């Protein structure tokens, strides 16, 4: 009995220690999952119910693979100039990069949606945001923390007072708090569009030509779709409007630099997918996005086209986290609506 008791006691201590390590890892992942940084780009992945864990691991492996390719390409492009300057310093720099190769969880963080069949991966690299992080504001554009402070100080007129609409700038009040002096969409640190485009292209090549070098690409048997999200925010009308406006301003700037002034105004549509979110309605979201587009394109109004729009405002909501992207029509068609399972089926591979 004594030996049995001591044995069970020792076993209990071992289980307790293992459980402690598990809880430490769990708490660390929850800090990322419950408090995502607003503004960061990411990729929303879908999978079959019950395959979320495998989808998450597979998705992180794929994203890490393409991040490594991007880094090698960047170093390769700068190699000739560096070689002329100092070949030895370049070798030392490459050795340092290989030695200090960041782990996958340092590049991307998984937001725990709690929704079956859904995995939301966010980029965690410093300065990866395409737009400034959205600051929580009230409906009238006042910073939420300032408003709460005024209420605590007993300023009864603070929350109630509001400038006349004539004194406000045109358009939604939320847009006045946005500054687009940030990373450019044309040259981001990590581009979810280019990443998904490369994944789809390489998947087609690896399946059609198994002997090619593309067969080294990590498999995507558990990931059904990969939807690129340019920016993320909280699931509220105010923050979604701010995010849409910031992305739209950068998109418009790119159009002005590429297209002639007499070009026809583009058309747009809004696609919304809500998952376990009742704080905002579909109709309110559509009205809010349309209001932002109308205000931003007042000089050359965009038209609505639900069938063949030039740009699609993709809004994906997972509980309290919202992903927003402005997708050109050509990009969506080339990537086959980001459906990796459909690509596998079309080339004769059963989607699992």
C-alpha positions in Angstrom: 0.0 0.0 0.0 2.8 2.3 0.9 4.6 1.8 -2.3 1.4 2.2 -4.2 0.6 5.5 -2.5 4.1 6.8 -3.1 3.9 5.8 -6.7 0.6 7.4 -7.2 1.8 10.5 -5.4 4.9 10.6 -7.7 2.6 10.2 -10.7 0.3 12.9 -9.5 3.3 15.2 -9.3 4.3 14.4 -12.8 0.8 15.1 -14.2 0.7 18.3 -12.3 4.0 19.5 -13.8 2.8 18.6 -17.3 -0.5 20.3 -16.7 1.4 23.4 -15.5 3.4 23.6 -18.7 0.3 23.0 -20.8 -1.5 25.9 -19.0 1.5 28.2 -19.5 1.5 27.5 -23.2 -2.3 27.9 -23.3 -2.2 31.2 -21.5 0.4 32.5 -23.9 -1.7 31.6 -27.0 -4.8 33.1 -25.4 -3.1 36.4 -25.0 -2.6 36.5 -28.8 -6.0 35.1 -29.4 -8.2 37.3 -27.2 -6.4 40.5 -27.7 -5.4 40.8 -31.4 -3.7 44.0 -32.5 -6.1 46.1 -34.6 -5.0 46.9 -38.2 -2.8 43.8 -38.8 -3.3 41.9 -42.1 -4.0 38.2 -42.0 -5.6 35.2 -43.8 -8.9 33.6 -42.9 -8.7 29.8 -43.5 -11.7 27.5 -43.6 -11.7 23.7 -43.2 -13.9 20.8 -42.4 -15.5 20.7 -39.0 -13.1 18.9 -36.5 -10.0 19.6 -38.6 -9.3 23.0 -37.1 -6.0 22.0 -35.4 -4.6 20.3 -38.5 -5.7 23.2 -40.6 -4.0 25.7 -38.2 -0.7 23.8 -38.3 -0.8 23.2 -42.0 -1.7 26.9 -42.7 1.2 28.1 -40.5 3.6 25.8 -42.3 2.5 27.1 -45.7 2.7 30.8 -44.6 6.2 30.2 -43.1 7.3 28.5 -46.3 6.3 31.5 -48.5 7.8 34.0 -46.0 11.1 32.2 -46.3 10.9 32.4 -50.1 10.2 36.1 -49.8 13.2 36.7 -47.6 15.5 34.7 -49.9 14.2 36.7 -52.9 14.8 40.0 -51.1 18.3 39.0 -50.1 19.0 37.8 -53.6 17.9 41.1 -55.2 20.2 43.1 -52.9 23.1 40.7 -53.3 24.8 42.2 -56.4 25.0 45.7 -54.9 26.1 44.4 -51.6 28.8 42.2 -53.3 30.3 45.2 -55.0 30.4 47.1 -51.8 31.7 44.4 -49.5 31.3 40.7 -50.2 32.5 39.6 -46.8 29.9 41.7 -44.9 27.2 40.1 -47.1 28.2 36.6 -46.1 28.2 37.6 -42.5 24.7 39.1 -42.9 23.4 36.0 -44.6 24.9 33.8 -41.8 23.3 36.0 -39.2 19.9 35.7 -40.9 20.1 32.0 -41.0 21.3 31.8 -37.4 18.5 34.1 -36.1 15.7 32.6 -38.1 12.5 33.5 -36.3 10.0 30.8 -35.3 6.7 30.5 -37.0 4.8 31.8 -34.0 6.9 35.0 -34.2 5.7 35.7 -37.7 2.1 34.8 -37.4 -0.4 34.5 -34.5 -3.6 32.5 -34.5 -6.7 34.3 -33.3 -8.9 31.8 -31.5 -12.3 32.4 -33.1 -14.0 29.6 -31.3 -15.9 28.9 -34.5 -15.9 25.5 -36.0 -14.3 25.1 -39.4 -12.5 28.5 -39.2 -8.9 29.5 -38.4 -7.9 33.2 -38.5 -4.1 33.8 -38.8 -2.8 37.4 -38.2 0.6 38.7 -39.1 2.6 39.8 -36.0 5.6 41.3 -37.7 6.4 44.9 -36.5 5.2 47.5 -39.0 3.2 45.0 -41.1 0.0 47.0 -40.9 -1.2 48.5 -44.1 -3.2 51.1 -42.2 -2.8 52.7 -38.8 -4.3 50.6 -36.0 -7.9 51.7 -35.4 -8.5 53.5 -32.1 -11.9 52.7 -30.5 -14.2 55.7 -30.9 -17.8 56.6 -30.2 -20.4 57.0 -32.9 -19.8 60.7 -33.1 -16.0 60.2 -33.6 -15.0 61.0 -30.1 -12.3 58.7 -28.6 -14.1 56.2 -26.4 -11.7 56.5 -23.5 -12.0 60.3 -23.5 -15.7 60.1 -23.4 -15.6 57.7 -20.4 -13.2 60.1 -18.6 -15.6 63.0 -19.2 -18.5 61.0 -17.7 -16.4 60.1 -14.7 -15.5 63.7 -14.1 -19.2 64.6 -14.1 -19.2 66.6 -17.3 -22.9 66.1 -18.2 -22.5 68.1 -21.4 -19.5 66.1 -22.7 -21.3 63.0 -24.0 -24.4 64.9 -25.1 -22.8 67.8 -26.9 -22.1 67.4 -30.5 -21.0 69.8 -33.2 -23.6 70.8 -35.8 -23.4 68.7 -38.9 -22.6 71.8 -41.0 -19.4 72.3 -38.9 -18.3 68.7 -39.4 -16.4 67.5 -42.4 -18.3 65.7 -45.1 -18.8 62.0 -44.8 -18.8 59.7 -41.7 -17.3 61.3 -38.6 -15.1 58.2 -38.1 -13.2 59.0 -41.3 -11.8 62.2 -39.9 -9.7 60.3 -37.4 -7.8 58.3 -40.1 -4.4 59.1 -41.3 -3.1 57.2 -44.3 0.6 58.1 -43.8 1.6 54.5 -43.2 2.9 51.5 -45.0 1.8 51.5 -48.7 -0.4 48.8 -50.1 2.0 48.8 -53.1 5.0 47.7 -51.0 3.9 46.1 -47.7 6.2 44.1 -45.5 3.9 41.1 -45.9 1.2 41.1 -48.5 -1.6 38.6 -48.0 -2.7 39.0 -51.7 0.7 38.0 -53.1 1.0 35.2 -50.6 -2.4 33.6 -51.5 -1.7 34.2 -55.2 1.6 32.3 -54.9 -0.1 29.5 -53.0 -2.8 29.0 -55.6 -0.3 29.2 -58.5 2.2 26.8 -56.9 -0.7 24.4 -56.0 -1.7 24.2 -59.6 1.9 23.7 -60.8 2.7 21.1 -58.1 -0.4 19.0 -59.0 0.0 19.2 -62.8 3.7 18.7 -62.6 4.6 16.5 -59.6 8.2 16.2 -60.8 8.8 19.9 -60.6 10.5 21.7 -57.7 7.1 23.1 -56.7 6.4 19.7 -55.1 8.3 20.9 -52.1 5.5 23.3 -51.2 3.7 22.2 -48.0 0.5 20.3 -48.7 -2.9 22.0 -48.3 -5.1 18.9 -47.8 -6.8 20.3 -44.7 -7.2 23.9 -45.7 -10.3 24.5 -47.8 -10.0 28.2 -48.5 -7.5 31.0 -47.8 -9.1 34.4 -47.9 -6.6 37.3 -47.7 -7.5 40.1 -45.3 -5.7 43.4 -45.8 -6.6 44.8 -42.3 -8.5 43.7 -39.2 -10.6 45.6 -36.7 -13.2 45.2 -34.0 -16.7 44.1 -35.1 -18.4 47.5 -34.9 -19.8 49.8 -37.5 -17.6 52.6 -36.5 -14.3 50.7 -36.8 -15.3 48.9 -39.9 -16.1 52.2 -41.5 -12.7 53.6 -40.5 -10.9 50.5 -41.8 -12.8 50.6 -45.1 -12.0 54.3 -45.6 -8.3 53.9 -44.9 -8.0 51.0 -47.4 -10.1 52.8 -49.9 -8.0 55.9 -49.7 -4.9 53.9 -50.6 -6.7 52.1 -53.4 -7.8 55.4 -54.9 -4.3 56.8 -54.7 -3.1 53.8 -56.6 -5.8 54.2 -59.3 -5.0 57.9 -59.8 -1.3 57.0 -60.4 -2.1 54.3 -62.9 -5.2 55.2 -64.8 -5.9 58.3 -67.0 -8.3 61.0 -65.6 -10.9 60.3 -68.3 -11.2 56.6 -67.4 -14.7 55.2 -66.4 -15.4 55.2 -62.7 -15.1 51.6 -61.3 -18.0 49.6 -60.0 -18.1 47.8 -56.6 -20.1 45.4 -54.5 -20.1 44.4 -50.8 -19.7 40.8 -49.7 -20.3 40.0 -46.0 -19.9 36.8 -44.0 -20.9 37.0 -40.3 -19.9 34.2 -37.9 -21.3 34.2 -34.4 -21.8 37.9 -34.4 -25.1 39.7 -33.6 -23.7 43.1 -32.7 -24.0 44.3 -36.3 -26.5 43.5 -39.0 -25.9 42.8 -42.7 -28.0 45.7 -43.8 -26.3 48.1 -41.5 -22.9 47.0 -42.7 -23.8 47.4 -46.4 -25.2 50.9 -45.7 -22.1 51.9 -43.8 -19.7 50.7 -46.5 -21.7 52.3 -49.3 -21.7 55.6 -47.3 -18.0 55.5 -47.1 -17.5 54.7 -50.8 -19.9 57.5 -51.8 -18.1 60.0 -49.6 -14.6 59.0 -50.8 -15.5 59.0 -54.5 -17.7 62.0 -54.5 -15.7 63.6 -57.4 -16.1 60.5 -59.6 -18.8 58.3 -58.0 -18.4 54.5 -58.1 -21.5 52.5 -59.2 -22.9 49.4 -57.7 -22.6 46.2 -59.7 -23.6 43.0 -57.9 -22.6 40.6 -60.7 -19.4 41.9 -62.3 -18.0 44.5 -60.0 -14.5 45.9 -60.5 -13.9 45.9 -56.8 -15.3 43.7 -54.0 -15.4 44.9 -50.4 -14.9 41.6 -48.6 -15.9 41.7 -44.9 -15.4 38.6 -42.8 -16.6 38.7 -39.2 -15.6 36.1 -36.6 -17.3 37.0 -33.3 -15.5 40.2 -32.4 -12.8 40.3 -35.0 -13.4 41.6 -38.5 -11.2 41.2 -41.6 -11.6 43.7 -44.5 -10.2 43.5 -48.0 -10.8 45.4 -51.2 -10.4 42.8 -53.9 -9.9 43.7 -57.6 -12.1 41.5 -59.9 -9.1 40.2 -61.8 -7.4 39.0 -58.6 -10.5 37.1 -57.4 -11.0 35.3 -60.8 -7.3 34.4 -61.1 -7.3 32.9 -57.6 -10.5 30.9 -58.2 -12.2 32.6 -55.2 -9.4 31.3 -53.0 -10.9 27.8 -53.0 -8.0 25.4 -52.7 -10.3 22.4 -52.4 -11.9 23.3 -55.8 -8.5 23.5 -57.4 -7.6 20.0 -56.2 -10.9 18.7 -57.4 -10.5 20.2 -60.9 -7.1 18.5 -61.3 -8.5 15.2 -60.2 -7.4 15.2 -56.6 -10.1 14.5 -54.0 -10.5 17.2 -51.5 -10.3 16.0 -48.0 
